[in-house]
Amino acid sequence: MQVRIFESQDLASGLKMVKDELGPDALILSTKTIRSGKLGMLGKKYIEITAAVDSMWPHKGGTSVAKPIKHKPAIATTDDKKQDETPLTYNSSLQLNRRTTSADQEVMPVVPIRTQPPKTEDQTDLQIEVSELKGMIKNLGQEMLRLNTSNRSPTAPPGSDPSSVASESSLRSLHQRLLDYGISPDTAQTISTFAKESLTLEELSDPFKQQQYVAETIQERIQVNTDIFKDVKRQHRVALVGPTGVGKTTTLAKIAARFLVKHSPNIGFITIDTYRIAAVEQLKVYGDIMNIPVEVVLSPEQLENALLNFREKDLVLIDTAGRSPQDELSINELASFLRPDFSIKKHLVLSATTRENELFNAMQRFSVLGIDNTIITKTDECTSLGLLLDIQVQEEIPFSYITNGQRVPEDIMEANKETLSQLIMSPGKGLVYE
């Protein structure tokens, strides 16, 4: 390919120069306006045309020879414009054409017309950028589709069992339901695992069946002592023990009031809570209201005498001072009062507002006393009571009473499985009374 650069005062004369030098089959590669001289923008303006032809241009003698390329072609004059008045055309392929005469047709051979000009380096770079941009748009569309799909309900991956996916989804729903009840993650996972083994896919996917299964599971797991005073032919001796501030004295008065109404008014109070003077006075006030005698003891020997004095009573209720679970010495001192030969039933009183790890620690610390039953207080101050189930999982000690307020004797009830199940599965609903 022969490439030439032409300079002219205007485009028309420049195109004529190209035609004269390279022939009518020449290709125009580029045109641009240039200002000459050292003044830059203020210099004289002229047109620079870059043209090319695929083969050697024909010579008048009939053979194709290459003309020498001029380094700087001369600027066309006005006389040159008059030499050939044949009109020129400029088509879409940048090829110069003219209306040739019959003589011209005999001299000039027919050269195939190039339909597109050769691609320059700038054009190639542009095409690469366009191609990259298309690829980016395609990838962006695929990512948006993926994100849109992931936000929808999960579907079975290719090759997986749809029923297995539905089962896993139902198990996740069940597990979350248990967590919402305040049940610990470990206990919730255990129940979910048993549900997978016990229920069909149809039952597992049914919210009502899920609810029924959870209720039945809780009732099976929870242990209660529904009526600790059902044997009225013998004397009952009950002591309330536990950490400070859980409401032992108030709970003792509530139990006494219930026994008085349901069984017998023949009751006696004993207190070994000499750490707080207010506690002794509080119990005496309750005793005066219900016409129940109160004995204050300071040693195990005095406790033995008080029990002897109350040998004709149907129920003897013993109030104790609150002990810190970390105070091992005080708990051992309390054990010396509640000797096994006294036949005293020990009820561990715990507050539902206690943090789970501290509550389990208290249960372990007081276990040296030989705990028979558990009483949970302050349930009205909790939004969820899944802790009740966790207690039964950790320590298999039956519940005897549940309380939810300070009123005597209203805010107490005997523990039963159905009610405890309702409490656990109805967060924030409060205590259900008999």
C-alpha positions as CSV (number, residue, x, y, z in Angstrom):
1,M,0.0,0.0,0.0
2,Q,1.2,3.5,-1.0
3,V,0.5,6.2,1.6
4,R,0.9,9.9,0.8
5,I,0.4,13.2,2.7
6,F,-0.9,16.2,0.9
7,E,-1.1,19.8,2.0
8,S,-3.5,22.3,0.4
9,Q,-5.1,25.7,1.1
10,D,-8.6,24.1,0.9
11,L,-10.2,20.7,0.8
12,A,-11.3,20.8,-2.9
13,S,-7.8,21.6,-4.2
14,G,-6.3,19.0,-1.8
15,L,-8.7,16.2,-3.1
16,K,-7.7,17.2,-6.7
17,M,-4.0,16.8,-5.8
18,V,-4.8,13.3,-4.4
19,K,-6.6,12.3,-7.5
20,D,-3.8,13.6,-9.8
21,E,-1.1,11.8,-7.8
22,L,-2.7,8.5,-6.7
23,G,-5.6,8.2,-9.1
24,P,-9.4,8.0,-8.6
25,D,-9.1,4.8,-6.6
26,A,-7.2,6.5,-3.8
27,L,-8.5,6.1,-0.2
28,I,-8.7,9.2,2.1
29,L,-7.4,8.0,5.5
30,S,-7.7,11.3,7.4
31,T,-8.0,15.1,7.0
32,K,-7.1,17.8,9.5
33,T,-6.6,21.5,9.7
34,I,-3.1,22.8,10.6
35,R,-1.8,26.2,11.4
36,S,1.8,26.9,10.3
37,G,4.5,29.1,11.7
38,K,5.8,29.7,15.2
39,L,2.7,31.7,16.3
40,G,0.6,28.6,16.8
41,M,-3.0,29.7,16.8
42,L,-2.2,32.9,14.8
43,G,-0.3,31.0,12.0
44,K,-1.6,30.5,8.5
45,K,-4.2,27.7,8.2
46,Y,-3.9,24.8,5.6
47,I,-5.5,21.4,5.1
48,E,-3.4,18.2,5.5
49,I,-4.8,15.1,3.7
50,T,-3.5,11.5,4.3
51,A,-4.4,9.2,1.3
52,A,-3.4,5.8,0.2
53,V,-3.8,3.4,-2.7
54,D,-3.6,-0.4,-2.6
55,S,-1.4,-0.9,-5.7
56,M,0.9,0.8,-8.0
57,W,-0.9,3.5,-9.9
58,P,-0.9,3.1,-13.8
59,H,1.4,4.9,-16.1
60,K,0.3,6.5,-19.4
61,G,2.4,3.9,-21.2
62,G,0.2,1.1,-20.0
63,T,2.4,-0.3,-17.2
64,S,2.0,0.3,-13.5
65,V,5.0,2.1,-12.0
66,A,5.5,3.8,-8.6
67,K,5.9,7.5,-8.7
68,P,8.4,8.9,-6.3
69,I,6.8,10.2,-3.1
70,K,7.2,13.9,-2.6
71,H,8.2,14.9,0.9
72,K,6.3,18.2,0.8
73,P,4.0,18.5,-2.2
74,A,3.7,22.0,-3.5
75,I,0.6,24.1,-2.7
76,A,-1.8,24.0,-5.7
77,T,-2.2,27.3,-7.6
78,T,-5.2,28.8,-9.2
79,D,-4.0,27.8,-12.7
80,D,-3.9,24.2,-11.6
81,K,-7.6,24.3,-10.7
82,K,-8.5,25.2,-14.3
83,Q,-6.6,22.2,-15.8
84,D,-9.4,19.8,-15.0
85,E,-13.0,20.9,-14.5
86,T,-14.3,17.4,-14.3
87,P,-16.6,17.2,-11.2
88,L,-15.5,15.0,-8.3
89,T,-17.6,12.9,-5.9
90,Y,-16.7,11.8,-2.4
91,N,-18.5,8.6,-1.4
92,S,-19.0,6.8,1.9
93,S,-15.9,4.6,1.4
94,L,-13.7,7.7,1.2
95,Q,-12.7,6.8,-2.4
96,L,-12.3,9.5,-5.0
97,N,-14.3,9.1,-8.1
98,R,-14.9,11.1,-11.2
99,R,-16.9,10.8,-14.4
100,T,-14.3,9.3,-16.6
101,T,-14.2,9.6,-20.4
102,S,-13.8,6.7,-22.8
103,A,-10.2,7.6,-23.2
104,D,-9.6,7.5,-19.5
105,Q,-11.3,4.1,-19.3
106,E,-8.8,2.6,-21.9
107,V,-5.8,3.8,-19.9
108,M,-6.9,3.1,-16.3
109,P,-7.6,-0.5,-15.3
110,V,-10.5,-1.3,-13.0
111,V,-9.4,-1.6,-9.4
112,P,-11.7,-3.3,-6.8
113,I,-13.3,-0.8,-4.5
114,R,-12.5,-1.2,-0.8
115,T,-15.8,-1.1,1.1
116,Q,-14.2,0.0,4.4
117,P,-11.1,2.0,5.2
118,P,-8.3,0.2,7.1
119,K,-8.7,0.4,10.9
120,T,-6.4,2.8,12.6
121,E,-4.9,2.3,16.0
122,D,-7.5,4.7,17.6
123,Q,-10.3,2.8,16.1
124,T,-9.0,-0.5,17.4
125,D,-8.6,0.9,20.9
126,L,-12.2,2.2,20.8
127,Q,-13.6,-1.1,19.7
128,I,-11.7,-2.8,22.6
129,E,-13.2,-0.3,25.1
130,V,-16.7,-0.8,23.7
131,S,-16.3,-4.6,24.0
132,E,-15.1,-4.3,27.6
133,L,-18.0,-2.0,28.4
134,K,-20.5,-4.5,27.0
135,G,-18.9,-7.3,29.1
136,M,-19.2,-5.1,32.2
137,I,-22.9,-4.4,31.5
138,K,-23.5,-8.1,31.0
139,N,-21.8,-9.1,34.3
140,L,-23.7,-6.4,36.1
141,G,-27.0,-7.7,34.8
142,Q,-26.1,-11.3,35.9
143,E,-25.1,-10.0,39.4
144,M,-28.4,-8.1,39.8
145,L,-30.3,-11.2,38.8
146,R,-28.4,-13.3,41.3
147,L,-29.0,-10.8,44.1
148,N,-32.7,-10.6,43.2
149,T,-32.9,-14.4,43.3
150,S,-31.1,-14.7,46.7
151,N,-33.6,-12.2,48.3
152,R,-36.5,-14.5,47.4
153,S,-37.6,-17.5,49.4
154,P,-34.9,-20.2,49.2
155,T,-35.3,-22.8,46.6
156,A,-33.8,-26.2,46.2
157,P,-30.3,-26.3,44.7
158,P,-29.9,-28.3,41.5
159,G,-30.0,-32.0,42.2
160,S,-31.3,-31.6,45.8
161,D,-34.4,-33.2,47.3
162,P,-37.2,-30.5,47.5
163,S,-38.7,-32.3,50.5
164,S,-35.4,-32.1,52.4
165,V,-35.2,-28.3,51.7
166,A,-38.8,-27.9,53.0
167,S,-37.9,-29.9,56.1
168,E,-34.8,-27.8,56.9
169,S,-36.9,-24.6,56.4
170,S,-39.6,-25.8,58.8
171,L,-36.9,-26.8,61.4
172,R,-35.4,-23.3,61.2
173,S,-38.8,-21.9,61.8
174,L,-39.4,-24.2,64.8
175,H,-35.9,-23.3,66.2
176,Q,-36.6,-19.6,65.9
177,R,-40.0,-20.0,67.6
178,L,-38.3,-21.7,70.6
179,L,-35.7,-18.9,70.8
180,D,-38.5,-16.3,70.8
181,Y,-39.9,-18.1,73.9
182,G,-36.7,-17.3,75.7
183,I,-35.5,-21.0,75.6
184,S,-31.7,-21.3,75.4
185,P,-30.1,-22.2,72.0
186,D,-28.9,-25.6,73.2
187,T,-32.4,-26.6,74.5
188,A,-34.0,-25.3,71.3
189,Q,-31.6,-27.3,69.2
190,T,-32.4,-30.5,71.1
191,I,-36.1,-30.0,70.7
192,S,-35.7,-29.3,67.0
193,T,-33.7,-32.4,66.5
194,F,-36.3,-34.5,68.2
195,A,-39.0,-32.9,66.1
196,K,-37.2,-33.9,62.9
197,E,-37.3,-37.5,64.1
198,S,-40.8,-37.5,65.5
199,L,-42.9,-35.5,62.9
200,T,-43.6,-36.0,59.3
201,L,-42.8,-33.4,56.7
202,E,-46.5,-32.4,56.6
203,E,-46.7,-32.1,60.4
204,L,-43.4,-30.2,60.6
205,S,-44.6,-27.7,58.0
206,D,-47.9,-27.0,59.8
207,P,-47.6,-24.2,62.4
208,F,-50.4,-25.6,64.4
209,K,-48.8,-29.0,64.6
210,Q,-45.5,-27.3,65.5
211,Q,-47.2,-25.5,68.4
212,Q,-48.9,-28.7,69.6
213,Y,-45.6,-30.6,69.5
214,V,-43.7,-27.9,71.4
215,A,-46.5,-27.8,74.1
216,E,-46.4,-31.6,74.5
217,T,-42.6,-31.6,74.6
218,I,-42.5,-29.0,77.4
219,Q,-45.2,-30.7,79.4
220,E,-43.3,-34.0,79.2
221,R,-40.0,-32.4,80.2
222,I,-41.2,-30.3,83.1
223,Q,-41.7,-31.9,86.5
224,V,-44.1,-30.5,89.1
225,N,-45.3,-31.3,92.6
226,T,-48.9,-30.4,92.2
227,D,-50.1,-30.7,95.8
228,I,-47.4,-30.9,98.5
229,F,-50.1,-31.0,101.2
230,K,-52.3,-33.7,99.8
231,D,-51.5,-36.0,102.8
232,V,-53.3,-34.3,105.6
233,K,-52.9,-37.2,108.1
234,R,-49.4,-36.1,109.0
235,Q,-47.6,-32.9,109.9
236,H,-45.9,-31.0,107.1
237,R,-42.7,-29.1,107.7
238,V,-41.5,-26.7,104.9
239,A,-38.5,-24.4,104.9
240,L,-37.9,-21.8,102.2
241,V,-34.2,-21.2,101.3
242,G,-32.4,-19.3,98.6
243,P,-30.4,-16.2,97.7
244,T,-31.2,-12.7,99.1
245,G,-34.0,-10.6,97.7
246,V,-36.0,-13.4,96.0
247,G,-39.1,-12.9,98.1
248,K,-39.0,-15.8,100.6
249,T,-40.9,-14.2,103.5
250,T,-43.7,-13.0,101.2
251,T,-44.0,-16.4,99.5
252,L,-44.1,-18.1,102.9
253,A,-47.1,-15.9,103.9
254,K,-48.9,-16.7,100.6
255,I,-48.4,-20.5,101.1
256,A,-49.8,-20.1,104.7
257,A,-52.9,-18.3,103.4
258,R,-53.6,-20.9,100.7
259,F,-53.2,-23.7,103.2
260,L,-55.5,-21.9,105.7
261,V,-58.3,-21.7,103.0
262,K,-57.9,-25.1,101.4
263,H,-56.8,-27.3,104.3
264,S,-56.6,-26.1,107.9
265,P,-55.9,-23.0,110.0
266,N,-53.7,-25.0,112.3
267,I,-50.3,-23.5,111.2
268,G,-47.1,-22.4,112.9
269,F,-44.4,-19.9,111.8
270,I,-40.7,-20.3,112.7
271,T,-38.0,-17.9,111.5
272,I,-34.3,-18.3,111.7
273,D,-33.8,-15.1,109.7
274,T,-32.1,-13.1,112.4
275,Y,-29.8,-11.2,110.0
276,R,-32.7,-8.8,109.2
277,I,-34.8,-7.4,112.0
278,A,-37.4,-6.3,109.4
279,A,-37.8,-9.9,108.3
280,V,-38.8,-11.0,111.7
281,E,-41.2,-8.1,112.1
282,Q,-42.7,-8.7,108.7
283,L,-43.4,-12.4,109.5
284,K,-45.0,-11.4,112.8
285,V,-47.3,-9.0,111.0
286,Y,-48.4,-11.8,108.7
287,G,-48.9,-14.1,111.8
288,D,-51.1,-11.5,113.5
289,I,-53.3,-11.1,110.4
290,M,-53.8,-14.8,110.0
291,N,-53.7,-15.7,113.7
292,I,-50.6,-17.8,113.3
293,P,-48.0,-18.1,116.2
294,V,-44.4,-17.2,115.4
295,E,-41.2,-18.7,117.0
296,V,-37.8,-17.0,116.5
297,V,-34.8,-19.4,116.8
298,L,-31.0,-18.7,116.9
299,S,-29.6,-22.2,116.9
300,P,-30.3,-25.7,115.7
301,E,-31.2,-26.7,119.3
302,Q,-33.8,-23.9,119.5
303,L,-35.2,-25.0,116.2
304,E,-35.6,-28.5,117.6
305,N,-37.5,-27.1,120.6
306,A,-39.7,-24.9,118.4
307,L,-40.7,-28.0,116.3
308,L,-41.5,-29.8,119.5
309,N,-43.8,-26.9,120.6
310,F,-45.5,-27.0,117.2
311,R,-46.0,-30.8,117.2
312,E,-49.8,-30.4,117.1
313,K,-49.7,-28.1,114.1
314,D,-50.8,-29.4,110.6
315,L,-48.2,-27.2,108.9
316,V,-45.0,-25.6,110.1
317,L,-43.5,-23.1,107.8
318,I,-39.8,-22.1,108.4
319,D,-38.4,-18.8,107.1
320,T,-34.6,-18.5,106.6
321,A,-32.2,-15.7,105.9
322,G,-31.1,-15.2,102.3
323,R,-27.6,-16.6,101.6
324,S,-25.3,-15.6,98.8
325,P,-24.5,-18.6,96.6
326,Q,-20.9,-17.7,96.8
327,D,-20.9,-17.8,100.7
328,E,-20.3,-21.5,101.2
329,L,-19.8,-21.0,105.0
330,S,-23.3,-19.5,105.4
331,I,-24.9,-22.3,103.3
332,N,-23.2,-24.9,105.5
333,E,-24.4,-23.1,108.6
334,L,-28.0,-23.2,107.3
335,A,-27.5,-27.0,106.6
336,S,-26.8,-27.4,110.4
337,F,-30.3,-26.1,111.1
338,L,-32.1,-28.2,108.5
339,R,-30.9,-31.5,109.6
340,P,-32.3,-34.6,107.9
341,D,-33.7,-36.0,111.2
342,F,-36.0,-32.9,111.4
343,S,-37.9,-34.2,108.2
344,I,-38.1,-30.7,106.8
345,K,-38.9,-30.3,103.0
346,K,-36.6,-27.7,101.5
347,H,-38.0,-25.5,98.8
348,L,-35.4,-23.4,96.8
349,V,-36.8,-20.0,96.0
350,L,-35.4,-18.4,92.8
351,S,-36.3,-15.2,91.0
352,A,-37.2,-15.4,87.3
353,T,-35.3,-12.1,86.8
354,T,-32.0,-13.7,87.7
355,R,-29.5,-14.2,84.9
356,E,-29.4,-17.7,83.7
357,N,-25.8,-18.5,84.7
358,E,-26.3,-17.0,88.2
359,L,-29.5,-19.0,88.6
360,F,-27.9,-22.3,87.7
361,N,-24.9,-21.4,90.0
362,A,-27.4,-20.9,92.9
363,M,-29.1,-24.2,92.3
364,Q,-25.7,-26.0,92.4
365,R,-24.6,-24.2,95.6
366,F,-27.8,-24.8,97.5
367,S,-28.0,-28.4,96.4
368,V,-25.9,-29.4,99.5
369,L,-29.1,-28.8,101.5
370,G,-31.0,-31.5,99.7
371,I,-33.5,-29.5,97.7
372,D,-36.9,-31.1,97.3
373,N,-38.8,-28.5,95.2
374,T,-38.3,-25.2,93.4
375,I,-40.4,-22.0,93.7
376,I,-40.1,-19.4,90.9
377,T,-41.0,-15.8,91.9
378,K,-41.3,-12.5,90.1
379,T,-42.5,-14.0,86.8
380,D,-44.5,-10.8,86.3
381,E,-41.3,-8.9,85.8
382,C,-40.2,-11.1,82.8
383,T,-41.2,-10.8,79.1
384,S,-40.3,-14.5,78.5
385,L,-40.1,-17.6,80.7
386,G,-38.2,-20.1,78.6
387,L,-35.9,-20.2,81.6
388,L,-38.4,-22.5,83.3
389,L,-37.7,-25.2,80.8
390,D,-34.0,-24.7,80.9
391,I,-34.1,-25.2,84.7
392,Q,-35.7,-28.5,84.2
393,V,-33.2,-29.6,81.6
394,Q,-30.2,-28.6,83.9
395,E,-31.6,-29.7,87.3
396,E,-34.5,-32.2,87.6
397,I,-36.1,-30.6,90.6
398,P,-39.9,-30.3,90.5
399,F,-41.7,-27.0,90.7
400,S,-44.0,-26.5,93.6
401,Y,-45.2,-22.9,93.2
402,I,-45.1,-19.9,90.8
403,T,-45.6,-16.3,92.0
404,N,-46.0,-13.1,90.1
405,G,-46.5,-10.2,92.5
406,Q,-46.5,-8.9,96.1
407,R,-50.2,-9.4,96.9
408,V,-51.0,-12.0,99.6
409,P,-52.5,-14.4,99.0
410,E,-53.5,-13.7,95.4
411,D,-50.2,-13.7,93.5
412,I,-49.3,-17.4,93.8
413,M,-50.4,-20.7,92.2
414,E,-49.5,-24.3,92.5
415,A,-47.3,-25.5,89.6
416,N,-48.9,-27.7,86.9
417,K,-47.6,-28.7,83.5
418,E,-50.3,-27.2,81.4
419,T,-50.0,-23.7,83.0
420,L,-46.2,-23.7,82.9
421,S,-46.4,-24.7,79.2
422,Q,-48.8,-21.8,78.6
423,L,-46.5,-19.4,80.4
424,I,-43.4,-20.4,78.4
425,M,-45.3,-20.3,75.0
426,S,-47.0,-17.0,75.7
427,P,-44.3,-14.4,76.2
428,G,-45.5,-11.2,78.0
429,K,-49.0,-12.6,78.7
430,G,-48.4,-12.9,82.5
431,L,-49.5,-15.5,85.0
432,V,-52.6,-17.6,84.4
433,Y,-54.6,-18.1,87.6
434,E,-56.6,-21.1,88.6
